[in-house]
Amino acid sequence: RCSAVYAYASGIVLKLDAVSSKNFIEISNNLLFKSVELMIIDENKKLEEAQEEAEKNRKELFNNYITDGKKNWEKNKSHFKGSYISDDMAICSKLIKED
């Protein structure tokens, strides 16, 4: 979920801020890697199986963000604010905080 929300954010800010977009996609990919790692450790999945599942999940969630982000934009001219997408970003940002 966090990988998907950062991929979505990357696409949203791409035209306005290429540097932030690149940072968001790097975070997205790092989170995807972590989810693969956890599936291997916690669920004893093989690498290929874990990668396929993680990528499939990210794609589904990413598509949900696109659909819901468009609806939110029509409602209040924001892709994030006032929606669960904003909540997801807030929660996921805690995963990437530097210690």
FENKA-V871451 format. One record per pair of residues at least 12 apart in sequence whose C-alpha atoms are under 10 Angstrom apart, sorted by the first residue. I is the first residue (numbers start at 1). GAP is how many residues later the second one is. D is the distance in whole Angstrom. If there is no record, write none. Layout:
i=[I;I]
gap=[GAP;GAP]
d=[D;D]
//
This chain:
i=[1;1;1;1;1;1;1;1;1;1;1;1;1;1;1;2;2;2;2;2;2;2;2;2;2;2;2;2;2;2;2;2;3;3;3;3;3;3;3;3;3;3;3;3;3;3;3;3;3;3;3;3;4;4;4;4;4;4;4;4;4;4;4;4;4;4;4;4;5;5;5;5;5;5;5;5;5;5;5;5;5;5;6;6;6;6;6;6;6;6;6;6;6;6;6;6;7;7;7;7;7;7;7;7;7;7;7;7;7;8;8;8;8;8;8;8;8;8;8;8;8;8;9;9;9;9;9;9;9;9;9;9;9;10;10;10;10;10;10;10;11;11;11;12;12;12;12;27;27;27;28;30;31;31;31;32;32;32;32;32;33;33;33;33;34;35;35;35;35;35;36;36;36;36;36;36;36;36;37;37;37;38;39;39;39;64;65;65;65;65;66;67;68;68;68;68;69;69;69;69;69;71;72;72]
gap=[27;30;31;34;53;56;57;58;59;60;61;64;87;88;91;25;26;27;29;30;33;56;59;60;86;87;88;89;90;91;93;94;21;22;23;24;25;26;27;28;29;30;31;32;51;52;54;55;56;58;59;89;21;24;25;27;28;51;53;54;55;56;57;58;59;60;61;84;19;20;23;53;56;57;59;60;61;80;81;83;84;87;15;17;18;19;20;21;22;23;25;56;82;83;86;87;14;15;16;17;18;19;20;21;22;51;52;55;58;13;16;17;20;53;54;55;56;57;58;61;71;77;12;15;16;19;53;56;57;70;71;76;80;12;13;14;15;16;17;18;13;14;55;54;57;67;68;66;68;69;30;66;61;64;65;19;22;23;25;26;17;18;21;22;20;15;16;18;19;20;12;13;14;15;16;17;18;19;13;14;17;12;12;14;15;21;14;15;19;20;13;12;12;15;16;17;12;14;15;16;17;12;12;13]
d=[10;9;9;10;9;8;6;10;9;6;8;10;8;10;8;9;7;10;7;8;10;8;9;10;7;7;10;8;5;8;9;10;9;8;9;7;4;7;8;5;5;9;9;9;9;9;10;7;10;9;9;9;9;7;9;9;8;9;8;5;7;8;6;5;9;9;8;10;9;10;8;9;8;7;10;7;10;7;9;7;7;8;9;9;5;6;9;7;5;9;9;9;10;8;9;9;9;10;10;6;5;9;8;6;8;9;10;7;10;10;9;9;9;9;6;9;10;7;7;9;10;10;7;7;8;9;10;9;10;9;9;10;9;7;8;5;6;9;10;9;9;9;10;9;10;8;10;10;10;8;9;9;9;9;9;8;7;8;10;8;10;8;9;10;10;8;9;10;7;10;9;9;5;6;9;8;6;9;8;9;10;9;9;9;9;10;9;9;9;7;9;10;9;8;9;8;9;8;10;8;10;10;10;9]
//
